């Protein structure tokens, strides 16, 4: 899994390149934790700007769900959607040939920014997803709140994020254990 520093360096490179479509695509990954197959199927009509959520239709296991995004991202997303509509697009992310992005195309975009940022091991869509859910766990968000957004069938499926967050918790533990009153 990428470190917070790698994620930051990656995003700074995306921002420096200034390709607005790529910025929106990557922020959508980072904020929602959607799978790449779900991202490329998002239609413009699936985005609810008023409630800051995106409907994921036919996600893993054939399930539908909503994923949130921050209010601060709504205006950026609205500008992107307006631009897509002006081009006659139906999907949130489409090529200039009016075709939805492909899994392979999205992975190439991520790999390009990793290379430019000097990150040796590419940050995949799944690693962005994993980073988000692990980060939410380290911030104290309960599995019951993460599970509906993640698309996992059970809360037990989120254990992988808990295990990773335990490594982060070790640092906090080490910082305070010497003060333990025994």
Secondary structure, DSSP 4 states (H G I P E B T S, - for coil): ---HHHHHHHHHHHHHHT-HHHHHHHHHHHHH---HHHHTT-BGGGEETTTTEEEE-S-GGG--EEEE--HHHHHHHHHHHHHHHHTT-SBSSB-TTS-BPPHHHHHHHHHHHHHHHT-SS---HHHHHHHHHHHHHHTT--HHHHHHHHT-SSGGGGHHHHHHHHHHHHHHHHHHGGG---
